[in-house]
Structure formats: C-alpha cells, structure tokens
Amino acid sequence: MLVRRSVLAALALLVGLGAGPASAAEPRKEKDPTHASGLPIPRFVTLRVGEINLRSGPNGSYPIDWVFTRKDMPVEIVQEFDTWRRIRDWEGSEGWVHQSALSGKRGALVVGPVRTLRKAPQSDGPVVARVEAGVIGSLKKCQGDWCEIDIKGYRGWLQRADFWGSYPGEKIE
C-alpha cells in the first residue's frame, strides 16, 4: 500500500512539473468574461434588429431600461461581460444587450443641421444629396476627415464631424 501511494505521489509530482503530456505543462487559459470577444473596447457596431431591449445589467433577468427601435443604428460598445455588451448611443444612453442583437457592420448617424453628401471627399465636391439629422447610413471607408457613406442608395462623402459612428483619425477600409 505504501509503494502504491509513493508511485501515485511521484506521478502527480511529474505531471505538475511538466513531465506529463504537453497540455498538462501549459497553464490553462481561462477566458476573461470582461473582454470575452478579444476585440478592442471601445468600438462601433450597429444594431442587428429593429427592436432591442437595453437592460440595466449583463443578464436577461435585469430590468429593461430602454428600447432601441432603429435597425442599423450605430452604437458604441464600451464594456463586455461574457455574451453581453454594454452599449452607448449618440446621446449617451447606455445599457446591456446580448451580443446576438449587434452586427459588426459599421454605420453612421447624421448629426446637427442638414448636411451635404458630396461626390468626392472635398468641401467643394458636387452634391449627391442633402441629409437631415437622424438619418442612418452604412459607413464604407474613411480618408482623413472624410468618410464614404451609403444612405438609401445615395453614396457619397461626409466629414466625420457631420455624423456619429467613427473615431477621429480612425482608418476604415
């Protein structure tokens, strides 16, 4: 009996020192629930569906604080916990949503007065359309202070200051 315990103790010691299988030698990496996706935080995404409940915490049992009703609206992920994302809208409202309610597509929400969508990324470029505040478009790419946006089939360029959905200097291709 004494020999059996000694052999088991020796085996346990060998495995603990890395003499066992390769997987036993490597430390087990636990997934960090506060950065579950591994993607940068903060980052912009869009709402996948037309009605999304914002909850006060990262779980379906938390109360609903707010309901977003605009599909493709850009939001900013400011925190993660497991499969839940804390998002912020352009007005600063925040809440938790399940990751399945979000899309990795990029969007733009026009802010301020009526804006001019231009054919080229320059202030004197030909006018494609005039766009009112609150209109949502699909963000395609950015060059410096200008970004190409598709708004209901009208494709053109807006300055970053004219919409919400990108960071200053962020490169989008």
Beta strands, then each sheet from edge to edge (+ up, - down):
strand 1: 43-47
strand 2: 52-55
strand 3: 64-68
strand 4: 74-81
strand 5: 84-88
strand 6: 94-98
strand 7: 102-103
strand 8: 107-110
strand 9: 115-118
strand 10: 127-131
strand 11: 136-143
strand 12: 146-151
strand 13: 154-159
strand 14: 163-164
sheet 1: 6+ 5- 4+ 1- 7+
sheet 2: 2+ 3-
sheet 3: 13+ 12- 11+ 8- 14+
sheet 4: 9+ 10-
end
